[in-house]
Amino acid sequence: MSRRRTNPELLIRYLEWAIRAGAVSPLLGVLIAVRGLDLDLSVRGVVALVVWALGLIGLDWWARWGIGRLLGRAFTAAQRGQLVVASAVVVASAVAVSVITGAERWGLLAAALTALLWLSCVVMVMRLWQLAVIALATVGVAWAIVIAVLGPTQEAGYLAGIGVVLVPAVLGGWWLSGWQLRVLHELEEARDRAAGAAVSEERARISRDLHDVFGQTLAAIAVKSELAAELATRGRAEAAAAEMRGVHELADRAGTRVRAVVRGDNLVDLAGEIDGARALLAAAQIDCRVSIAPVSAPGDVLAWVLRESVTNILRHSQASSSTIELTTEDDRARLRVANDGAGVAAATDPLTGAGGLGGIASRVEAAGGQARIDHADGWFVVEAEVPIRTNTGSTRANTGSTRANTGSTTKQGAT
């Protein structure tokens, strides 16, 4: 099934055919005049009209050349050769019409109109100032030819006056049609580029969200599975089964999160992420100190920062201690997540890319904030600062600090 054309595409196609029809329209006008006025053309006149028709058909090739130039189409060597042949046909027909008609004025007018239409196909691709220069030069040449042929007569004055109006009107009309065609084509290309950019942006969003969502989900599954295996080896079957049920719940929620990512739904909130981070770090036997202040900020942005930071702690460190701090200062909310046991590789992870720390930077910058990372003395710190906004986001007004209970089991780094 063929693709349905859009309105701009149809308008471009209509303009193309209108320009091509303009090249042969004089012949149609003559035929209508002959029939309407009951003019009796001689055999010589009919032959002249046929020759003129061949020249106008040659002009159609020049009209197509102008359309191709305006739309940025490439011409092959064969097409350029056809254009040369068309030029020869146009010149030959103009000369032949003038010779065949002899003293009849309409033959000279037909040749002049052919030359004017040919010039119109050329100026169609030029700039406006070039059009003005060519139009003035054409009017001057037409005056000189008319006066040279007819002399300073009243008829010459009529023809010169007609030329003053006809030449700029024809050339300007063709140039305006070409300009409209070019503008429509550029708008259509811009729309296609915008659609492509929107698709690319949506793909990048889905990729980033999937990375941020499932990075922590997979890290949590790894931690819980490892804990369940260790509990099973110690003979604590019920505790191990409970951990595996937690793994099953995480996997079950993953499908829901996939659909939410595709729809673009908000998947996180700051209060829930703080509780989840505390519980997840506790399960990984990482001491977690939490200190939060009541703020009204883009909670979803800070929640994404917290989620990715906790995922990095679980996957890329051998942490035994971490802190989560949420403070306000000068109408800005600041989230600080720090952990020890940071490897050397963590220091080289830049704030670039579609996911990970790059995802943190892009989300924070989109909210009008700044993100920073620091790595010193074995501690890795992620800080995000965003403007405080009224009725945006959600935080839980818990102050002070809580300490997660730690067991005697050492956490093994997840990869």
Summary of the structure (lengths in Angstrom):
residues: 415
radius of gyration: 39.0
end to end distance: 49.0
largest distance: 121.1
contacts: 1255
relative contact order: 0.08
helix: 67%
strand: 10%
